[in-house]
């Protein structure tokens, strides 16, 4: 009996048994996992390597745990997914890349998406065949989603979407995009938004990659010009997009911190051999910041596993993750001046990308100021 079969026979889908079985299987890893651990500064190469690895992990069954059987999974909870990515980080996979959307978009799709579509789309994402983008921010509506201007007008058995999204995560590589569009009046604000599943191969869609300061093109500008979307591709309900967005942001600002901080721990561990006594104070600060994320994000995982979403409490975890991301990378920068200057090998180039990305983490998923406002108004009930 294989390690995966032993897990499958456990009616409780025990997370420790799952993690042990996965660890045993990784003792002889597939070539695709070895390829994904290599430093790949070119983002397209990284996407390709990660997709190949995810295909093998899906075919072997490991990535299907933590997802409901009716959606193409093998049962279990988000705790299985937490163990899955934690294990991969310890085996030197450098990050989730665009598979971050498995923990940002996919939970909302499973909870509120069209069941027939999701039962096909989730396995395609888990296996790296069809990737996803998130279409929220606009040139004049970043953290203030309620002011977005992309519109969806009903007609011809569906909707016509017109508008423009900016900083759209991984759109260059994606097949599908979860688009938040206005179906009500501008005055309706958050009450007049709807979440649509848009095929980025549709006529009228234009994707223009945006190269960031760290050299990657994981973001894009996406224009929608009379793009037809079937009314069967609504996530949630008509004018119910705000609930979908809050579900997504609860994961992006909350439970995602667990997945991300596992890779930050590995970055810190990998840098220890280059450290000295003069960097101990910075190292200690980074460890304390990561410990804070461990505590809050672990509690968030268990809350979601119990079907108790974090809501505004996710803002605390997002702020702690930002601080940890910056402190870990500041410590690594002080250890290696080549991150800023000089000819770089692939490994150094990857560390530089991580450092530069850490400078903008207080913006994505809602700015630091928006997180503080959420805490002030919705948790502390300040005027």
N, C-alpha and C positions, 0 to 999 in steps of 0.2 A: 504493500500500500504506500502510495506517495505521501510526501509531507502535506500537500494540498488536500488529498483525500482524507487524511487523518483530521485536518481542520474541519472539512465538510461534514464529517460524521459527528462532530460535537454539536449537539442541539443548541447550546448556548452561544456558539460561534465565539468562543473565548479568545479575547484579544491577545493574551500572553501566548496561547497555543498558536495562534495565527502568526505572531511576530517570530516565535521560535521556528516555526515551519518555514517562513520566508527567509530567515537567516540561514537555515540549513540549506535551502535551495541555492542561495547566493554563494555558497562555498565553492560552487563551480559555475560562475556567472556566464551568461551568454555573451558572445562577442559584442553585441549591441550595447551592453552595459559598460564594457571596457571602453568602447568608443565614446560613450556619453561622458565618461569621466575625464577625457582628454581636454586640455585647454583649447577652446575654439573661439577666438575673438570675433570671427565672422559670424554674425547672428544667424544668417541663413544656414550655415553649416551646423550651428548649435541646434536650430529647430529640426533639421533633418536627423541629427543624431538622437535627439530626444524622442522624436516620433518613432524611430526604429526601435529604440529601447522600450517605449511604451507598447508597441505592437507585440513584442515578445512577452512582456509582463502581462498583457491582456490575454494572450493566447495561453499562457501558463496558468491564468486565473487569478494571480495575486492582486492585480489592480481592480478586480471586480468586487472584492470584498469592501463593505462599507456602503454599498449601493443596493437599493431594493431589487428583488428578483424581477418584478414586473417591468423594471426599467433596464434590464440587461445585466444586473449585478448578481451577486451571490449572497446577499443578505449581510447583516451586521450593521454597524453604525459608523459615525464619523471617527470614532476611536480607532477603528481598523485603518482608516485612511491616515490618521495621525501616525500610527505605527509604521505604515507603509513608507511614508516620506521620511520619517525619522531614520528608518533603516537605510534607505537609499543615501541619505546625507552622510551616514557613517561609512558607507562604501564609496565615498568621494564623488558622488554625483554633485556638481557644483551648485545646482539650483533647479527650480521647477520650470524655468523658462516660460513659454506660453501655456504650459499645463497648469499654471496658477489658476486658470479659469475653471479647472475642475473643482476648486475650492471657493470660487467667487461666484461664477454663473451657474454651474451645474446644480448646486443645491436648490436654487430658485426654480430652475427648469423642472427638476424632479417634483418639487412641491406644487408648482402652479402651472406648468407647461401642458400643452396638449399631449395626453398620454400616448397616443399612437405615434406621434412624432418623436417624443422623448425616448420611447423604447427602441427607436432606430438611431437617434442622434447621440445618445449617451455612449453606447458601445463604439460608435464611430469616433467619438472624442477620446474615450479611454484607450483605444487602439491607435491613436495618432493619425487616423485616416482623414477626418474632417475636423478642422480646428475652428475656434471661436474668437470673436472680438466683442468688445463692450462699447456700445455707442451711447454715451451719456453726455459728456462735456461738449460745449459749443463755444465758438469764439466769444460770445457775449453771455455765456452761462456756464461757468466752471463749477465752483462749489455750490452755487445757488441753482440747483437743478430745477426748481419751480419756475424759473424765468426762461426756460428753454423755448426756442422758436421753431424748431423742426415740426412741421405739421403733417397730420395724416387725415385725409378727407375721404369719407365713405363713398363708395360707388362701384359698380361693375363687380358685385360679389366680393368685395374686399375694400382695400384702401389704397390711395395714392399718397406716397410719402415724398415730401419735398423739404429740403433743408441741408444743413451742413454740420458735421460733427468734427471735433478736433481732439487731438491727443487720444485717438481711438486705439486702444491696446491691441496690438498684433493683427491689425486689419490686413496688412500686406500678405500675411500667411494664412488668413482665415477663409473658411467657406461660408460661415454663418456669423451674423452680428445680432446681438440683442440690442434693439434700438428703442430708446425712450422718445416718444413723439407726442405732440399736443393734439388731442382730439376734442378738447373743449375750447372755450374762449381764453384769451390771454389773462383775463381777470380771474378765471377759475384757478389759476396757479397750480398747485400740486393736485387739486381735485380733478383736473382735466387732462391728465396724462395717461397714456397707454403704452405698454411694453409689447413690441413686435419682434418676431423672429424674421430676419431679412436675409435672403440668399444674396451674398455679395457678388454672385455671378449674374444677377438680374440685369436686364437692360436699364440704363439710367443710373447705375452705380459707378462712381469713379473713386478709386483709392489712390492717394498720393502719400507715399512713405515720408516720414519726417525723421531726419537723422539727428539724434540727440548729441549733446556735448561730449558724451562718452563714446560716440562713434557708432552706436547701435541704431537700428531702424525699427525698433519694436513698436513705435507709435506711428500714427498716420492721420491724415485728414481725409474724410469720406464725404462725398457729395451725393445727395439723393435727388434725382430729377424725374418726377412722375414715376417713381418706382412702385409697381403693383405688388401688394402683399395680400394674400388671402386672409379672410377673417378667421380662418382656422389656425392662423399663426399668431394669435394673440396669447400672451402669457398672462394668466390671471383673468381679469375681466376688463371690458371696455371702460375707460376712465379710471381703471384701478391700477395704473402703472406705478403710483407712488408706493403702494404696498409691496410691489415687486422690487422696486428700487431699494426700499428699506430692508427687505430680506437680503438682497445682494450686499448692501453696505454693512449689514450686521456681520456677514462673513468676511468681507474685504477689510473691515476695520477691526474685527474681533478675532474669529477663529483662525483666519489666515495667518495671524501672528505666530501661531504655533508652528505652522509649516515653514514659514520664513526663518524663524529664529533657530530652527534645527540646522539650517545651512550656515547661519552666522556663527553658531558654535563651532562648526567644522572649519570655517575660515579662521577663527581665532586659534583653534588647535593646530592648524597647519602652519600658523605663523610663530608658534612658540619657539621653534628652533632658532629663529632669527632675533628673539628678544634678549634683553639684558636687564640688569638690575635697575638701570636708570629709567626703564619703562614700566616698572612694576606698578607704580601708582595708576598709570593709564590702563594697564591690564586689569587691575583690580576694579576700576570704575566700569570697564566694559563687562566684566563678569557679573558685577552687581546689577547692571542694567539688563543683562540677559536673564539673570535670575528673576527679576521682576516680571519680565515677559513670560518666563516659564510658568510662574505662579498664576498670573491672570489668564493667560491663553489656555492653560490646562483646565482651569475652571470653566472657561468658555466652551472647550470641547465637551466637557461633561454636561454642561447646560444644554447644548445643542443635541447631544445624544439622548437627553431626556425630553426633547422637543420643547425646550424652554429658551427661545432665541434671546440674544443679549439685548437687543434694542439699543437705547442710548448708552448703555454701559459699555458698548464696544468702543466708544470714544476714548476711554481710559487706556484700553489695550493698544489702540492705534498710537497714542502719544508715547507710550512706553516703548513700543517697537521702533518708532522713529528715533528715539534717543539711543536705543541699543544699536541700531544700524549705523548711526553716526559715530558713536563711541568706538565700536569695533573697527570701523574703517579708518578713523583718525589714528588709532593705535597702529594699525598696519601701515598707514602712510608714514608715520614717524620712524618705522623700522626700515623703510625702503624708499630712499629718495628717488630711485629710478621710476617710481610711479609717476613722477611729474616730468622728468627729463630723460633724455638719452634714448638710444636704440633699445627696443624692447623685444624680448622673446614672447611667445604666446602666453606663457603663464603670467608674466609681468603685465602684459596688456590686459589680461582678464582682471587682475587685481586693480588695475587703474580704472577699468570700466566700473567695477564694483564701488570703488571710492567715489568717483564722480556721480554715480547714481545715488549714493548715500547723501549727497548734498541736496537732493530734490525730494526726499521721501516725505518731507513735511507738507507736500503739496498734493500728491496723488491720493485718491480715495477720499477727498475732502481735505482742505488745508488745515494746518494746525490751529488757525484762528477759528475755523468752523467747528473743530472738535471741542475747543474750549467753550465756545458759545453753546454747543449742545450740552456739555456738562453743566454749565451755568444755568441754563433755562430748564432742561428736562430732568436733571438729576438734583441739583441744588435748589431749583425753583426760585432762582433770583429774578428780580424784575428786569 
